[in-house]
Amino acid sequence: MSRLVSRILLSILMFPLATVFYIYVIVYGQTWVRQKQLYYYLTQDYVFGVASLLTWILVAVYWCLLWKSSVKWTSDRIIFTIIAAVLALIIASLAAIAAGSVVSMPGGLSTFLGGILAIVLWLIATVLIWRETPAERALRLAASPSSVVSCPNCGYNLTGLTESRCPECGSKFTLNELLASQPSAKSEMD
């Protein structure tokens, strides 16, 4: 199994793990509030808010550790990831407030939905922020061995394919066109 497939499977497993963790924190939190007789001071929103925050921390640490070796970390990526977290929190808080007041959701449910929304928005943002740029892709392909055959249109690695059609962009080439378009062939002609 390749590293990418392993990471994708571990990414999928993160959601059940986060769900079990969230439920555990809520059950433990409500039990703790009852035992300490703090239910007059701490509402359902408090317990759900703490559960959402702790689950977000778990997901963020898990997600960053899972993808840290695949992402080329730059100062811009780190800053944008932090900004994405703040924006996700603001948007989710506004959505939770709107759900609580406009739709009149019961206590805790709007906080639950806001917490889940913050996590999902941050995950989507990191997928967009952490993806490889065209310049990074070009550098990676240039650093790879010269035996790599790539698509002249999109740069997709065609090594090992049994036909001369790019699965990424769908372009078809003859073998002569493919070989003539490779950087190694161009440098040999110079």
Biotite code that builds the C-alpha atoms (Angstrom):
import biotite.structure as struc

atoms = struc.array([
    struc.Atom([0.000, 0.000, 0.000], chain_id="A", res_id=1, res_name="MET", atom_name="CA", element="C"),
    struc.Atom([1.405, 3.396, -0.936], chain_id="A", res_id=2, res_name="SER", atom_name="CA", element="C"),
    struc.Atom([1.916, 6.197, 1.566], chain_id="A", res_id=3, res_name="ARG", atom_name="CA", element="C"),
    struc.Atom([-0.782, 8.301, -0.064], chain_id="A", res_id=4, res_name="LEU", atom_name="CA", element="C"),
    struc.Atom([-3.374, 5.526, 0.155], chain_id="A", res_id=5, res_name="VAL", atom_name="CA", element="C"),
    struc.Atom([-2.410, 4.925, 3.798], chain_id="A", res_id=6, res_name="SER", atom_name="CA", element="C"),
    struc.Atom([-2.833, 8.625, 4.583], chain_id="A", res_id=7, res_name="ARG", atom_name="CA", element="C"),
    struc.Atom([-6.203, 8.744, 2.866], chain_id="A", res_id=8, res_name="ILE", atom_name="CA", element="C"),
    struc.Atom([-7.409, 5.729, 4.868], chain_id="A", res_id=9, res_name="LEU", atom_name="CA", element="C"),
    struc.Atom([-6.123, 7.271, 8.088], chain_id="A", res_id=10, res_name="LEU", atom_name="CA", element="C"),
    struc.Atom([-7.894, 10.519, 7.152], chain_id="A", res_id=11, res_name="SER", atom_name="CA", element="C"),
    struc.Atom([-11.145, 8.612, 6.778], chain_id="A", res_id=12, res_name="ILE", atom_name="CA", element="C"),
    struc.Atom([-10.613, 6.903, 10.143], chain_id="A", res_id=13, res_name="LEU", atom_name="CA", element="C"),
    struc.Atom([-10.168, 10.305, 11.772], chain_id="A", res_id=14, res_name="MET", atom_name="CA", element="C"),
    struc.Atom([-13.919, 11.004, 11.572], chain_id="A", res_id=15, res_name="PHE", atom_name="CA", element="C"),
    struc.Atom([-15.099, 8.008, 13.647], chain_id="A", res_id=16, res_name="PRO", atom_name="CA", element="C"),
    struc.Atom([-12.277, 8.673, 16.115], chain_id="A", res_id=17, res_name="LEU", atom_name="CA", element="C"),
    struc.Atom([-13.328, 12.317, 16.459], chain_id="A", res_id=18, res_name="ALA", atom_name="CA", element="C"),
    struc.Atom([-16.985, 11.297, 16.856], chain_id="A", res_id=19, res_name="THR", atom_name="CA", element="C"),
    struc.Atom([-16.218, 8.844, 19.673], chain_id="A", res_id=20, res_name="VAL", atom_name="CA", element="C"),
    struc.Atom([-13.989, 11.420, 21.354], chain_id="A", res_id=21, res_name="PHE", atom_name="CA", element="C"),
    struc.Atom([-16.699, 14.123, 21.064], chain_id="A", res_id=22, res_name="TYR", atom_name="CA", element="C"),
    struc.Atom([-19.361, 11.859, 22.569], chain_id="A", res_id=23, res_name="ILE", atom_name="CA", element="C"),
    struc.Atom([-17.012, 10.813, 25.383], chain_id="A", res_id=24, res_name="TYR", atom_name="CA", element="C"),
    struc.Atom([-16.241, 14.432, 26.284], chain_id="A", res_id=25, res_name="VAL", atom_name="CA", element="C"),
    struc.Atom([-19.947, 15.340, 26.281], chain_id="A", res_id=26, res_name="ILE", atom_name="CA", element="C"),
    struc.Atom([-20.931, 12.377, 28.468], chain_id="A", res_id=27, res_name="VAL", atom_name="CA", element="C"),
    struc.Atom([-18.021, 12.960, 30.843], chain_id="A", res_id=28, res_name="TYR", atom_name="CA", element="C"),
    struc.Atom([-18.681, 16.710, 30.906], chain_id="A", res_id=29, res_name="GLY", atom_name="CA", element="C"),
    struc.Atom([-22.366, 16.336, 31.699], chain_id="A", res_id=30, res_name="GLN", atom_name="CA", element="C"),
    struc.Atom([-21.580, 13.770, 34.399], chain_id="A", res_id=31, res_name="THR", atom_name="CA", element="C"),
    struc.Atom([-18.987, 16.095, 35.903], chain_id="A", res_id=32, res_name="TRP", atom_name="CA", element="C"),
    struc.Atom([-21.418, 19.056, 35.864], chain_id="A", res_id=33, res_name="VAL", atom_name="CA", element="C"),
    struc.Atom([-24.066, 16.930, 37.647], chain_id="A", res_id=34, res_name="ARG", atom_name="CA", element="C"),
    struc.Atom([-21.604, 15.559, 40.226], chain_id="A", res_id=35, res_name="GLN", atom_name="CA", element="C"),
    struc.Atom([-20.318, 19.023, 41.071], chain_id="A", res_id=36, res_name="LYS", atom_name="CA", element="C"),
    struc.Atom([-23.887, 20.363, 40.986], chain_id="A", res_id=37, res_name="GLN", atom_name="CA", element="C"),
    struc.Atom([-22.847, 23.105, 38.586], chain_id="A", res_id=38, res_name="LEU", atom_name="CA", element="C"),
    struc.Atom([-25.885, 22.789, 36.301], chain_id="A", res_id=39, res_name="TYR", atom_name="CA", element="C"),
    struc.Atom([-27.146, 26.160, 37.565], chain_id="A", res_id=40, res_name="TYR", atom_name="CA", element="C"),
    struc.Atom([-23.960, 27.845, 36.328], chain_id="A", res_id=41, res_name="TYR", atom_name="CA", element="C"),
    struc.Atom([-22.849, 25.755, 33.360], chain_id="A", res_id=42, res_name="LEU", atom_name="CA", element="C"),
    struc.Atom([-25.333, 25.278, 30.545], chain_id="A", res_id=43, res_name="THR", atom_name="CA", element="C"),
    struc.Atom([-25.481, 22.655, 27.806], chain_id="A", res_id=44, res_name="GLN", atom_name="CA", element="C"),
    struc.Atom([-23.801, 25.203, 25.531], chain_id="A", res_id=45, res_name="ASP", atom_name="CA", element="C"),
    struc.Atom([-20.757, 25.185, 27.812], chain_id="A", res_id=46, res_name="TYR", atom_name="CA", element="C"),
    struc.Atom([-20.385, 21.396, 27.699], chain_id="A", res_id=47, res_name="VAL", atom_name="CA", element="C"),
    struc.Atom([-20.892, 21.262, 23.931], chain_id="A", res_id=48, res_name="PHE", atom_name="CA", element="C"),
    struc.Atom([-18.499, 24.181, 23.428], chain_id="A", res_id=49, res_name="GLY", atom_name="CA", element="C"),
    struc.Atom([-15.742, 22.476, 25.446], chain_id="A", res_id=50, res_name="VAL", atom_name="CA", element="C"),
    struc.Atom([-16.366, 19.198, 23.580], chain_id="A", res_id=51, res_name="ALA", atom_name="CA", element="C"),
    struc.Atom([-16.167, 21.006, 20.240], chain_id="A", res_id=52, res_name="SER", atom_name="CA", element="C"),
    struc.Atom([-12.948, 22.793, 21.176], chain_id="A", res_id=53, res_name="LEU", atom_name="CA", element="C"),
    struc.Atom([-11.240, 19.636, 22.454], chain_id="A", res_id=54, res_name="LEU", atom_name="CA", element="C"),
    struc.Atom([-12.363, 17.672, 19.398], chain_id="A", res_id=55, res_name="THR", atom_name="CA", element="C"),
    struc.Atom([-11.049, 20.408, 17.112], chain_id="A", res_id=56, res_name="TRP", atom_name="CA", element="C"),
    struc.Atom([-7.672, 20.248, 18.871], chain_id="A", res_id=57, res_name="ILE", atom_name="CA", element="C"),
    struc.Atom([-7.621, 16.459, 18.448], chain_id="A", res_id=58, res_name="LEU", atom_name="CA", element="C"),
    struc.Atom([-8.539, 16.715, 14.755], chain_id="A", res_id=59, res_name="VAL", atom_name="CA", element="C"),
    struc.Atom([-6.016, 19.507, 14.106], chain_id="A", res_id=60, res_name="ALA", atom_name="CA", element="C"),
    struc.Atom([-3.132, 17.633, 15.745], chain_id="A", res_id=61, res_name="VAL", atom_name="CA", element="C"),
    struc.Atom([-4.084, 14.372, 14.007], chain_id="A", res_id=62, res_name="TYR", atom_name="CA", element="C"),
    struc.Atom([-4.475, 16.104, 10.620], chain_id="A", res_id=63, res_name="TRP", atom_name="CA", element="C"),
    struc.Atom([-1.210, 18.039, 10.866], chain_id="A", res_id=64, res_name="CYS", atom_name="CA", element="C"),
    struc.Atom([0.774, 14.976, 11.981], chain_id="A", res_id=65, res_name="LEU", atom_name="CA", element="C"),
    struc.Atom([-0.783, 12.882, 9.219], chain_id="A", res_id=66, res_name="LEU", atom_name="CA", element="C"),
    struc.Atom([0.048, 15.298, 6.386], chain_id="A", res_id=67, res_name="TRP", atom_name="CA", element="C"),
    struc.Atom([3.156, 17.085, 7.742], chain_id="A", res_id=68, res_name="LYS", atom_name="CA", element="C"),
    struc.Atom([5.626, 15.190, 5.547], chain_id="A", res_id=69, res_name="SER", atom_name="CA", element="C"),
    struc.Atom([3.532, 15.685, 2.396], chain_id="A", res_id=70, res_name="SER", atom_name="CA", element="C"),
    struc.Atom([3.131, 19.437, 2.722], chain_id="A", res_id=71, res_name="VAL", atom_name="CA", element="C"),
    struc.Atom([5.925, 21.833, 1.828], chain_id="A", res_id=72, res_name="LYS", atom_name="CA", element="C"),
    struc.Atom([5.695, 24.061, 4.875], chain_id="A", res_id=73, res_name="TRP", atom_name="CA", element="C"),
    struc.Atom([6.283, 27.714, 4.125], chain_id="A", res_id=74, res_name="THR", atom_name="CA", element="C"),
    struc.Atom([5.653, 30.717, 6.337], chain_id="A", res_id=75, res_name="SER", atom_name="CA", element="C"),
    struc.Atom([2.691, 31.656, 4.112], chain_id="A", res_id=76, res_name="ASP", atom_name="CA", element="C"),
    struc.Atom([1.115, 28.212, 4.516], chain_id="A", res_id=77, res_name="ARG", atom_name="CA", element="C"),
    struc.Atom([1.484, 28.340, 8.288], chain_id="A", res_id=78, res_name="ILE", atom_name="CA", element="C"),
    struc.Atom([0.016, 31.850, 8.486], chain_id="A", res_id=79, res_name="ILE", atom_name="CA", element="C"),
    struc.Atom([-2.880, 30.992, 6.145], chain_id="A", res_id=80, res_name="PHE", atom_name="CA", element="C"),
    struc.Atom([-3.610, 27.839, 8.161], chain_id="A", res_id=81, res_name="THR", atom_name="CA", element="C"),
    struc.Atom([-3.879, 29.905, 11.348], chain_id="A", res_id=82, res_name="ILE", atom_name="CA", element="C"),
    struc.Atom([-6.014, 32.535, 9.597], chain_id="A", res_id=83, res_name="ILE", atom_name="CA", element="C"),
    struc.Atom([-8.245, 29.743, 8.273], chain_id="A", res_id=84, res_name="ALA", atom_name="CA", element="C"),
    struc.Atom([-8.733, 28.478, 11.839], chain_id="A", res_id=85, res_name="ALA", atom_name="CA", element="C"),
    struc.Atom([-9.743, 31.938, 13.059], chain_id="A", res_id=86, res_name="VAL", atom_name="CA", element="C"),
    struc.Atom([-12.099, 32.493, 10.109], chain_id="A", res_id=87, res_name="LEU", atom_name="CA", element="C"),
    struc.Atom([-13.637, 29.027, 10.547], chain_id="A", res_id=88, res_name="ALA", atom_name="CA", element="C"),
    struc.Atom([-14.253, 29.810, 14.215], chain_id="A", res_id=89, res_name="LEU", atom_name="CA", element="C"),
    struc.Atom([-15.848, 33.178, 13.410], chain_id="A", res_id=90, res_name="ILE", atom_name="CA", element="C"),
    struc.Atom([-18.077, 31.782, 10.657], chain_id="A", res_id=91, res_name="ILE", atom_name="CA", element="C"),
    struc.Atom([-19.123, 28.799, 12.783], chain_id="A", res_id=92, res_name="ALA", atom_name="CA", element="C"),
    struc.Atom([-19.835, 31.037, 15.793], chain_id="A", res_id=93, res_name="SER", atom_name="CA", element="C"),
    struc.Atom([-22.033, 33.296, 13.685], chain_id="A", res_id=94, res_name="LEU", atom_name="CA", element="C"),
    struc.Atom([-23.829, 30.248, 12.273], chain_id="A", res_id=95, res_name="ALA", atom_name="CA", element="C"),
    struc.Atom([-24.359, 28.859, 15.795], chain_id="A", res_id=96, res_name="ALA", atom_name="CA", element="C"),
    struc.Atom([-25.711, 32.188, 17.037], chain_id="A", res_id=97, res_name="ILE", atom_name="CA", element="C"),
    struc.Atom([-28.040, 32.412, 14.039], chain_id="A", res_id=98, res_name="ALA", atom_name="CA", element="C"),
    struc.Atom([-29.185, 28.815, 14.531], chain_id="A", res_id=99, res_name="ALA", atom_name="CA", element="C"),
    struc.Atom([-29.796, 29.429, 18.230], chain_id="A", res_id=100, res_name="GLY", atom_name="CA", element="C"),
    struc.Atom([-31.743, 32.650, 17.840], chain_id="A", res_id=101, res_name="SER", atom_name="CA", element="C"),
    struc.Atom([-33.376, 32.539, 14.409], chain_id="A", res_id=102, res_name="VAL", atom_name="CA", element="C"),
    struc.Atom([-34.262, 28.849, 14.188], chain_id="A", res_id=103, res_name="VAL", atom_name="CA", element="C"),
    struc.Atom([-34.679, 28.492, 17.974], chain_id="A", res_id=104, res_name="SER", atom_name="CA", element="C"),
    struc.Atom([-32.645, 25.326, 18.380], chain_id="A", res_id=105, res_name="MET", atom_name="CA", element="C"),
    struc.Atom([-32.529, 23.835, 21.879], chain_id="A", res_id=106, res_name="PRO", atom_name="CA", element="C"),
    struc.Atom([-29.549, 24.548, 24.117], chain_id="A", res_id=107, res_name="GLY", atom_name="CA", element="C"),
    struc.Atom([-26.427, 22.760, 23.066], chain_id="A", res_id=108, res_name="GLY", atom_name="CA", element="C"),
    struc.Atom([-27.599, 21.786, 19.573], chain_id="A", res_id=109, res_name="LEU", atom_name="CA", element="C"),
    struc.Atom([-26.643, 25.104, 17.984], chain_id="A", res_id=110, res_name="SER", atom_name="CA", element="C"),
    struc.Atom([-23.265, 24.962, 19.741], chain_id="A", res_id=111, res_name="THR", atom_name="CA", element="C"),
    struc.Atom([-22.814, 21.382, 18.523], chain_id="A", res_id=112, res_name="PHE", atom_name="CA", element="C"),
    struc.Atom([-23.557, 22.390, 14.921], chain_id="A", res_id=113, res_name="LEU", atom_name="CA", element="C"),
    struc.Atom([-21.255, 25.413, 15.185], chain_id="A", res_id=114, res_name="GLY", atom_name="CA", element="C"),
    struc.Atom([-18.429, 23.271, 16.542], chain_id="A", res_id=115, res_name="GLY", atom_name="CA", element="C"),
    struc.Atom([-18.781, 20.687, 13.783], chain_id="A", res_id=116, res_name="ILE", atom_name="CA", element="C"),
    struc.Atom([-18.973, 23.441, 11.159], chain_id="A", res_id=117, res_name="LEU", atom_name="CA", element="C"),
    struc.Atom([-15.748, 25.031, 12.451], chain_id="A", res_id=118, res_name="ALA", atom_name="CA", element="C"),
    struc.Atom([-13.885, 21.726, 12.177], chain_id="A", res_id=119, res_name="ILE", atom_name="CA", element="C"),
    struc.Atom([-15.201, 20.969, 8.681], chain_id="A", res_id=120, res_name="VAL", atom_name="CA", element="C"),
    struc.Atom([-14.488, 24.492, 7.395], chain_id="A", res_id=121, res_name="LEU", atom_name="CA", element="C"),
    struc.Atom([-10.922, 24.335, 8.723], chain_id="A", res_id=122, res_name="TRP", atom_name="CA", element="C"),
    struc.Atom([-10.320, 20.919, 7.137], chain_id="A", res_id=123, res_name="LEU", atom_name="CA", element="C"),
    struc.Atom([-11.576, 22.166, 3.762], chain_id="A", res_id=124, res_name="ILE", atom_name="CA", element="C"),
    struc.Atom([-9.393, 25.270, 4.050], chain_id="A", res_id=125, res_name="ALA", atom_name="CA", element="C"),
    struc.Atom([-6.288, 23.204, 4.843], chain_id="A", res_id=126, res_name="THR", atom_name="CA", element="C"),
    struc.Atom([-6.880, 21.028, 1.798], chain_id="A", res_id=127, res_name="VAL", atom_name="CA", element="C"),
    struc.Atom([-6.842, 24.159, -0.353], chain_id="A", res_id=128, res_name="LEU", atom_name="CA", element="C"),
    struc.Atom([-3.958, 25.859, 1.472], chain_id="A", res_id=129, res_name="ILE", atom_name="CA", element="C"),
    struc.Atom([-1.692, 22.813, 1.683], chain_id="A", res_id=130, res_name="TRP", atom_name="CA", element="C"),
    struc.Atom([-2.023, 21.624, -1.912], chain_id="A", res_id=131, res_name="ARG", atom_name="CA", element="C"),
    struc.Atom([0.997, 21.699, -4.172], chain_id="A", res_id=132, res_name="GLU", atom_name="CA", element="C"),
    struc.Atom([1.369, 24.833, -6.294], chain_id="A", res_id=133, res_name="THR", atom_name="CA", element="C"),
    struc.Atom([2.269, 24.580, -9.998], chain_id="A", res_id=134, res_name="PRO", atom_name="CA", element="C"),
    struc.Atom([5.732, 26.004, -9.232], chain_id="A", res_id=135, res_name="ALA", atom_name="CA", element="C"),
    struc.Atom([6.313, 23.399, -6.492], chain_id="A", res_id=136, res_name="GLU", atom_name="CA", element="C"),
    struc.Atom([5.142, 20.660, -8.843], chain_id="A", res_id=137, res_name="ARG", atom_name="CA", element="C"),
    struc.Atom([7.527, 21.829, -11.572], chain_id="A", res_id=138, res_name="ALA", atom_name="CA", element="C"),
    struc.Atom([10.432, 21.849, -9.096], chain_id="A", res_id=139, res_name="LEU", atom_name="CA", element="C"),
    struc.Atom([9.520, 18.375, -7.843], chain_id="A", res_id=140, res_name="ARG", atom_name="CA", element="C"),
    struc.Atom([9.283, 16.988, -11.377], chain_id="A", res_id=141, res_name="LEU", atom_name="CA", element="C"),
    struc.Atom([12.548, 18.666, -12.382], chain_id="A", res_id=142, res_name="ALA", atom_name="CA", element="C"),
    struc.Atom([14.280, 17.077, -9.401], chain_id="A", res_id=143, res_name="ALA", atom_name="CA", element="C"),
    struc.Atom([12.965, 13.608, -10.257], chain_id="A", res_id=144, res_name="SER", atom_name="CA", element="C"),
    struc.Atom([14.995, 11.204, -12.402], chain_id="A", res_id=145, res_name="PRO", atom_name="CA", element="C"),
    struc.Atom([15.124, 11.936, -16.128], chain_id="A", res_id=146, res_name="SER", atom_name="CA", element="C"),
    struc.Atom([13.430, 8.621, -16.899], chain_id="A", res_id=147, res_name="SER", atom_name="CA", element="C"),
    struc.Atom([10.090, 10.159, -15.908], chain_id="A", res_id=148, res_name="VAL", atom_name="CA", element="C"),
    struc.Atom([7.692, 10.653, -18.807], chain_id="A", res_id=149, res_name="VAL", atom_name="CA", element="C"),
    struc.Atom([5.227, 13.465, -18.163], chain_id="A", res_id=150, res_name="SER", atom_name="CA", element="C"),
    struc.Atom([2.225, 14.835, -20.049], chain_id="A", res_id=151, res_name="CYS", atom_name="CA", element="C"),
    struc.Atom([3.176, 17.839, -22.219], chain_id="A", res_id=152, res_name="PRO", atom_name="CA", element="C"),
    struc.Atom([-0.163, 19.536, -21.417], chain_id="A", res_id=153, res_name="ASN", atom_name="CA", element="C"),
    struc.Atom([-0.554, 19.154, -17.653], chain_id="A", res_id=154, res_name="CYS", atom_name="CA", element="C"),
    struc.Atom([2.730, 17.641, -16.431], chain_id="A", res_id=155, res_name="GLY", atom_name="CA", element="C"),
    struc.Atom([1.108, 14.477, -15.027], chain_id="A", res_id=156, res_name="TYR", atom_name="CA", element="C"),
    struc.Atom([3.602, 11.633, -14.514], chain_id="A", res_id=157, res_name="ASN", atom_name="CA", element="C"),
    struc.Atom([2.839, 9.035, -17.212], chain_id="A", res_id=158, res_name="LEU", atom_name="CA", element="C"),
    struc.Atom([5.568, 6.601, -16.165], chain_id="A", res_id=159, res_name="THR", atom_name="CA", element="C"),
    struc.Atom([4.301, 3.023, -16.092], chain_id="A", res_id=160, res_name="GLY", atom_name="CA", element="C"),
    struc.Atom([1.099, 3.604, -18.058], chain_id="A", res_id=161, res_name="LEU", atom_name="CA", element="C"),
    struc.Atom([0.315, 1.187, -20.878], chain_id="A", res_id=162, res_name="THR", atom_name="CA", element="C"),
    struc.Atom([-1.227, 3.739, -23.224], chain_id="A", res_id=163, res_name="GLU", atom_name="CA", element="C"),
    struc.Atom([-0.194, 7.184, -24.406], chain_id="A", res_id=164, res_name="SER", atom_name="CA", element="C"),
    struc.Atom([-3.279, 8.961, -23.073], chain_id="A", res_id=165, res_name="ARG", atom_name="CA", element="C"),
    struc.Atom([-3.010, 11.168, -20.005], chain_id="A", res_id=166, res_name="CYS", atom_name="CA", element="C"),
    struc.Atom([-5.485, 10.071, -17.277], chain_id="A", res_id=167, res_name="PRO", atom_name="CA", element="C"),
    struc.Atom([-5.348, 13.553, -15.742], chain_id="A", res_id=168, res_name="GLU", atom_name="CA", element="C"),
    struc.Atom([-6.269, 15.788, -18.711], chain_id="A", res_id=169, res_name="CYS", atom_name="CA", element="C"),
    struc.Atom([-7.325, 13.183, -21.288], chain_id="A", res_id=170, res_name="GLY", atom_name="CA", element="C"),
    struc.Atom([-4.896, 14.269, -24.018], chain_id="A", res_id=171, res_name="SER", atom_name="CA", element="C"),
    struc.Atom([-3.698, 11.606, -26.445], chain_id="A", res_id=172, res_name="LYS", atom_name="CA", element="C"),
    struc.Atom([-0.216, 11.511, -27.937], chain_id="A", res_id=173, res_name="PHE", atom_name="CA", element="C"),
    struc.Atom([1.837, 9.258, -30.128], chain_id="A", res_id=174, res_name="THR", atom_name="CA", element="C"),
    struc.Atom([4.927, 7.804, -28.503], chain_id="A", res_id=175, res_name="LEU", atom_name="CA", element="C"),
    struc.Atom([7.105, 10.016, -30.703], chain_id="A", res_id=176, res_name="ASN", atom_name="CA", element="C"),
    struc.Atom([5.225, 13.151, -29.594], chain_id="A", res_id=177, res_name="GLU", atom_name="CA", element="C"),
    struc.Atom([5.573, 12.135, -25.940], chain_id="A", res_id=178, res_name="LEU", atom_name="CA", element="C"),
    struc.Atom([9.277, 11.413, -26.157], chain_id="A", res_id=179, res_name="LEU", atom_name="CA", element="C"),
    struc.Atom([9.994, 14.594, -28.151], chain_id="A", res_id=180, res_name="ALA", atom_name="CA", element="C"),
    struc.Atom([8.160, 16.753, -25.572], chain_id="A", res_id=181, res_name="SER", atom_name="CA", element="C"),
    struc.Atom([10.177, 15.536, -22.562], chain_id="A", res_id=182, res_name="GLN", atom_name="CA", element="C"),
    struc.Atom([12.716, 17.919, -20.999], chain_id="A", res_id=183, res_name="PRO", atom_name="CA", element="C"),
    struc.Atom([15.492, 15.344, -21.378], chain_id="A", res_id=184, res_name="SER", atom_name="CA", element="C"),
    struc.Atom([14.803, 15.068, -25.120], chain_id="A", res_id=185, res_name="ALA", atom_name="CA", element="C"),
    struc.Atom([14.800, 18.872, -25.511], chain_id="A", res_id=186, res_name="LYS", atom_name="CA", element="C"),
    struc.Atom([18.121, 19.264, -23.694], chain_id="A", res_id=187, res_name="SER", atom_name="CA", element="C"),
    struc.Atom([19.689, 16.539, -25.889], chain_id="A", res_id=188, res_name="GLU", atom_name="CA", element="C"),
    struc.Atom([18.609, 18.455, -29.023], chain_id="A", res_id=189, res_name="MET", atom_name="CA", element="C"),
    struc.Atom([20.333, 21.674, -27.879], chain_id="A", res_id=190, res_name="ASP", atom_name="CA", element="C"),
])
